[in-house]
Each structure stands twice: as C-alpha cells, then as structure tokens.
C-alpha cells in the first residue's frame, strides 16, 4: 500500500477506505499499472517473503541429488533487470538453486532442459 499511495499520490487511508490494493486497482490506476510495476517491482520483489518452509523443502529435494532450476516468466516488461531482481529475491529467501531461467515460454524451457518432475516427487516423501 505505501508504494501505491506514493505512486498514485493518494493517502493510505483513502486506499484502505476504498479497499484498493494492488490486486484491485481502480480503472484509472490500472491504466498506469505497467508504469507502476516498472518503478517498484525491482524494489518490492526482492524483499517479499516466500511461504514458510519453501527453502527447507527445496533443500530437501536438492539434497536428494536433484538440480533446482528456477523458471520464471519475468522480463524487461516489468523489471529493469529480471535476473538481478530474481537472484536477490532467491538469496533473501535462502533459496538454493542450480540455474535460473527467465522466459515466458516455460513449456519450451522444460522441454529444452529435459525436465522430469515425476522423478523428483517420487523421491521426496513429504
């Protein structure tokens, strides 16, 4: 909310009173959403916490001998540097990984990387 208030030059009380958040911007605000994301995503995303135990479970999978490949659809549309921002986010959340790929076509990436998710989940037992 503080970023929305700052960017759109409104008071946080106004946002709360009108139940406005990033997920339900007003029509006028929505028209400037891309501009908003370009200004704030590189700042906000790296400090956004992951759900509890994500790092723990990823480490368990990695310790079983599997490679961790993070695939995200981030690009320069919303980020000034999608790799730098994602690397910071992963580091801040203690996510250990072997490779990071930023590409909208995740199916293509999975095919190119020859990923097999069934093998990983059979080994996990959690």
N, C-alpha and C positions, 0 to 999 in steps of 0.2 A: 504493500500500500504506500509506503513512503516514496517509492520510485514513481508510482502512478501519480501521486499527488504532486511531486516535484515536476515531472514532465508535462503534465496537463495543467499545471498551475492552479490546482484546487486544494482545498483544505482536506485533511484526512477525515475530519468529522463529516464533511459533505459525502465522501466516498462511503463511509460507514452508514450514514443516514439513508443513503440511496442504494445500499447493498451493491456497490460497484467494486469489483475486483478484476484481476487480470483475466479471469475466465468468463467474465460477463461485462465487458466494456460497453459503454453506450455507443450508439451508432456513430456519433461524431468522433468519439475516441477511437473506435475501431478503424476509421479511415486513416488514422495515423499510427496504427499498430506496428507496421513494419519499421517506421522511423523510431518508435519506442524501443523495439527489440534490438535494433542496431546500436542504440545508445546504451542499453542496460544489460543485455544478456551476458556480455563478457565480464561484467562486474558481479552479477547475481548468481549465475550458474555455478561458478567455482565454489561458492560458499553455501550452496544449497545442500543440506544433509541428505544422504541416502536413507532408505528404510533400515531399521535395526537388523543386524546380523548379516547384511548383504556381503560385507567384506569377509566375514567369517566363513560363509558358505562358499564364496568364490575361492578362498584359500584352501578349503577342503577339497574342492574339485581339482584345483591346481596341484595339491599335494598327492593326489591320486595319479599324477603324471599327465594330466590333460593340459593343453595350451588354452590360455584365455585370450580370445580375440574379441575386442570390443568393437561393435559395428554400430555407428550412429549416422543418422541422416542429416547431420549438421553440415552447413556450408556457409559460404560468404554472404548468402542472402540475409542471414540473421546475426552472423558473427563477424567480427573483423579478422579473427584467426580461430577457426573452429578447432584446429588441432591444439593450439596453446590453451584455449579455454577448457577443452575436454581433459587434457592432461592435468591441468590444475585441479579440476573437479575430482578426477580419479585419485590424485595424490591426497587431496584434502579429506577424502573419504576412505583412505587406506586401501584402495582397490589395486591389487597387484595383477598385472596383465602382461601378455607377451606381445600383443600387437594391437594397434588402434587404426581403424579404417573409418573415414568419414565419406559416405557415399549414399545417395538416396536409393539406389537400387540394391537393397540388402539381399535379395534373392540371387542376383548376379554375383555379389561378393561371396555369399555362401557357396555357390557353385564353383567359383574360381578358387576359393580356399579349400574346397573339398571337405566341407564341414559335415560332421555326422553327430547330431545331438542325441540320438538314441543310445549310442555307446556311453556317453557321459552320464546320462541319467540312470542307466542300469548299474553303474559303479558306485553311485553316491550313497544310497541307503540313508537318506534323511528327508 
